């Protein structure tokens, strides 16, 4: 008999985690597995990219409330869930009221954790029992407490040493799971530093990417706005503290001040977008730092850029960096904790110290010495970035 598999995620809106899930689901052997996908909110641009061999379960309205504004939750009559949301926000703000400004984004982890602590038992359970349940993104409360399965697996997609959460309460959730999946060895090592007692459960399984899919998608349409006669830089991601779009804008300003003729395109969306736009306008960089917004298919943009830049403050493993390498783009990334697991410095990318001047120096060198960029391109073109074997590794845990 086929094993019954459940995969749980918030939604399938545009993002690296979501693209990785699509790669996993489409790569599974459906002669061995029946796969159900439960989305907290049954929406997202990537829904139509899932194979029709899997089943996307119907949305549960109470679960969807956690991704809606509180006023909409009240209007829908889910008063207890609205109260849980309000209490979580108030108590988090009270506890961390003296936190430094630079840590405000990190506090979102603590807020989200408390929200789920208060809400999970108000949410409906999934009635069907599964052989294996996969909780694909933190927080993992729903699979831990509202799903019945013989085996449960949970993912780590970030550097856990950079988060602000209540560790003891979080550990109680992690303890429910049989295996904890880290997307890189360094990501797993960071988690083990925080939770040494859980070290025996941690296994590395990389984000699933199909080079064939990435290359095919890169040919879907042209991007004439990036054929501008200047050096074209690109950054892809969500507008949040970790992805550091604000730092990208600063680096752009540094390069412009040095007389470099560049256009830096920013592709993505998120709550911090307006702040970065205001920063760009204040610096007078509107002609140099261009916002592309939310794009379902980022690959034609990645293929069209001259240099791909990932200025992140921290990462688990950035999917977009690997996609840029698959498309043979010169890559510059910052020296975040897990950077060495992401690229081979000096071979298929450049790892720059995490400050504006150093990243600008690395980018300028690739502009001034095109043979350096060409060498990176040659090395990426000769490398195999496919990792569908990671699906077999994951399935061995089933």
N, C-alpha and C positions, 0 to 999 in steps of 0.2 A: 504493500500500500504506500501511496505517496505521503511524505511528511507534510503536515499542515503548518505553514509558516505565517506569522503575522509581523508586519513592519509598521511602526508608528512614527509619525512625524507631524509637526505643526501644520504645514501646508506644502505646496510645491511651487511657491513663488520663486523668482529668480535668485539664485545663490549657489555658492560652491558646494555646500552640504547637499542641497537639493539635486544638483547635477550629479554628485557622487551617488546618491540614492538611485537615480534613474539608470546610471551605469550598472549598478549592482542588480537591480530588478531585471533589466533587460539581458543581463548575462547569466542569470540562473538557469538551471536545467529543469524545465517544466515536465520532463518525464519522471523526475524524482520528487518534485515539490509542487504543492498547491499553495499559491501565495495570495494572501489578502493584505491590502494596504489600508490602514486607518489614518486619515488625516484629521487633525483637530478641526481644521477648517478646510472643507473639500473645494479648494480653489488653487489657482496658480498657473503660470504660463507653461510650466513643464508637464502638466497633466496629460496633454496629448502626445508627449514623447514616451509614455510608458507603453510597453508591449501589451497587446490585448489578451495575452495569456494570463495576466494577473487580474485580480479583482479589487477595484477601489470601493471600499465599503461606504454605505450611506453616512452622511454627516449626522452627528448627534448635536442638536442645537445647543445644549448646555455646554458641551465642550467648546463649541465655536465662540462662546461668549468671552473666553479668555483672550481672544485676539481682537475684540471689539472695544470701542470707547465705553466707559462706565455708563454714560447717559443712555446709550443704546441697550445696554444690559438691563437697566432699570425699565426702559420702555417695553422690553420684551417680557417683563414680568419675572425675571430671575433675580429676585431681591436678595436672597441669601448669597448668591455668587457676587452680586454687586457689593454687598456689605463686606465680603471677604476681600475683594479687590481694594476697597477703600481702606480697610483696616491694615492690609499688607503695606500699602503705600505710606500711610500715616506712621506706622510703627517703624518702618525702614528709615524714613526721613528723621524720625525722632532719635533713633539709635545712632545714626551716622551724621547728625547735624553739625558736628565739628570736623567733618572730613574735609581734606584738602580739595581744592577745585579740580586738580588734575586726576583725582580719584573718583569723580562723580560718575563717569561712565562705568567704572568697575562696580560701583554700588548697584547698578542695574541688575547684576547677578544676584545680589542679596535680596533685592526687591522681588525679582522673579521667583527666587527660591521660596520666599515667604508666601507669595501669592499661591504657589502650588501647594505648599504645606497646608494652607487654609482651605483650598478649594477642592483638592483631589477627592475627598470623600463625599462631596456634593455632586460629583460627576457620575454619569451612568457607567456601569461596567459593561464590558463586552461578554456576552453570554457564552459564545463558543469557546471550547478549550482547544489550545494549540499544542503542537509538539515543541515549537520554538517561537519565542516572541523577541523581536529586535526593536529596541528603543533607540532610534537613530540620532537623536539630538537631546542634549540636556535642556531642561530638567527631566528626570526619568520617572517621576512619580506615577504617571498614568500606567505604564507597563508594570511597575513595581507593585501597585496596589489594586489596579482595576482590570487586570488581565490575568487569566489562568493559562499557564503554560508549564510544560515539564522542564523547559530550560529557558532562561532569560539572558539576553545579551544587551549591553548598553555601550554607547559610543562616547569617546572623548575627542572633541575637535579643536580644543584650544589648550594653551599653556596654563595649567591649573594654578601655577604659582602666581599668576598675574590677576587672579580673581579675588573678589571680596565676598565671601559667603560665610555662613555659620557651619563650620566644618563638622561638628558633632552630629548635627541634624542631617547634614548632607550624607555623611557616612552611613547612616541608618538606611537611606535609600540605596546607595551603592551596594550595601551588604546583601540585598535581596537578589542580586544578579550573580549568575554562575561565571560569566566572563565579562571583562571590561575591555572594549576594543579601542586601542589608541591608533590614530592615523599615521603616526610615525614613532620611531623608537624614542626620540627625544621628548615627544609629547607624552609618551608613557612614563618616561623617567621623571618628568615634572610632576605627573600625577602621583607617582610613588613617593616623591619627597613629601607631598602633602598628606598622603594616606599610606604610610609604609605597611600597615596591617593588611592592606588590600593588594599588595604587590603580586601575590601568587595568582591573582585572577586576571592580571593585565596581559593582553596579547596584542601584537601589532598587526593590523590589517590596513593597508594603504587605501586612500580614496580610489574608487574604481574609475578608470578612464579608458576610453577606446580611441586610440589615435586615428583609426579609420573614420570614426564618427566626427572627430574634431576637424580633420582635414576636409572631409566632404562638406561639413557645415560652413567652413571658411569660404567656400566657393559660391554660396547661395546668392550673394548680391555684392555689388561694388560699393565702395565708400569714397565718393569723389571729394568729400570735404576734407579728407586726410591726404589728398594729393595736392599739397599746397606749396611745394617748393622749399619748405623749411624742414628742419629736423622734427619729426613727429614722435612724441612720447605718449605713452598710454598707461593708465592705471585703472584696474577693474576691481570693484568690490562694493560693500555696503558703506554708507557714510556713518562710521562709528569710530570711537576712540582707537580701537585696535588697528583699523585699516589706515588711519593717519592721513586722510585726504588733506587735512589742514597743513600737515608737514609737506605734502606734495606741493601745495600752493606756495609755501615758503621756499622750497627748492627751486620751483619755477622762477620765482622772483630773483633768487640769487643768480640763476643762469642768465636771465634777461639783463641783470645789472652787469654781468660780465660781457655783454655784447653778443650773446648767442642767439641766433635766429631760430626760435623753437615755437612749436605749438604743442601744448600738453593737454591731451584729451582725457577727461574723467568719465568713466562709464559706470553707472550704478545708481543706487537710490538709498534712502534711509533718513532717519530723523535728524542727522547732522548736516544735511545737504545745504539748508538755507544759511547756516552759520559759515560754511565754507564759501558760499557765493558772496556773502557780505564781506568776508575776508579778501576775496579776489577783487571785488569792486573797490574796496578801500585802498588796496595796493595798486590799483590801476592796471590790473593784469587781464582785463576782459578779453583782449585780443590774443592773449597767449595761453590762458587756461580756459578751456572750453568744456562745457558740461554737455554730455551726450544723453543723460537721463537713463531710464530703465530700458534695457535692450534684451529681448528674449534670446537672440543669437549674438554673442559677443565676438565670435570667431573671425568674421570678416574684418572687424576693427583691429583685432590682435594681429592678423596677417598683414594688415596695411601699415602698422606702425614701424618706426625705425628702431625704437628701443622700448622695451616693456619695463616699467618700474613698479616695484612693490615696496612702498616705504613704511611697512607695518611696524607698529610698536611691539606686537606679539602675534603669534600664529600657532596653530597646531600643525597644519601643512596647507599652504595656499594652493587651491586647485588651479587658479588662474595662472600661477607661475608655471606649473607643469604644462598647461595648455599652450602658453607662449613658447615653451621649449619644443613642444610637439610641432608647432608651426614655425620653428627655426628662427625665432626672434632673439636678438641680443637682450639679455635680462640683467637688471640691476636690482638687488634686494638689500634691505637693511639687515644688520647683524642681530636679529631677534634670536631668542634662545634656541629655537629649533631650526635656524637657517641652514646649519650644516647638513641637516637631514633632507633639506629641500633641493639643494643644488651642489655642484662641485665647483668651489670657488676658483676662478681663473681658468676653468675648463669649459663649462657650459653656462656660466653666469658670473657676475661679480657680486661679492658680498661686501657692502660698504659699512663702516662704522655708523652708528645710529645718531648722526647729527647732520644738520642741513648742509654745512660746508663739505663734509666728507662725501655725502651722496652726490652733491653737485660736482665734486671733483671726479667721481667715478663716471658720471654721465658725460662730463666734458671730455674726459679721456677717450671715450668711445666716439664722440663727435669729431675730436681733433685728429684722432688716429683711427681712421676707418678700418685699417687692417686688423686692429684689435677686435672690433665688432665682427668683422668677417671671420676671424678665427673662432669666435664663439658660435657663429652660425654654422661653420663647418663641423664643429664638434657636436652640436645638437643634431644636425642632419645625419650624423653617423651613429647616433645613440638610439636605443630602443626604449621609449618611455611607456610602452604598453604594459599593463599589469593585470590583465584578466586572470592571471594565475592566482591573484589575491582572492578571487571568488572561491576557488578550490580550497584555499587556506581557511576562509571563513566557514565554508560548508563542512569542513572537517570537524569544526566545533559543534555542529549539529548532532 
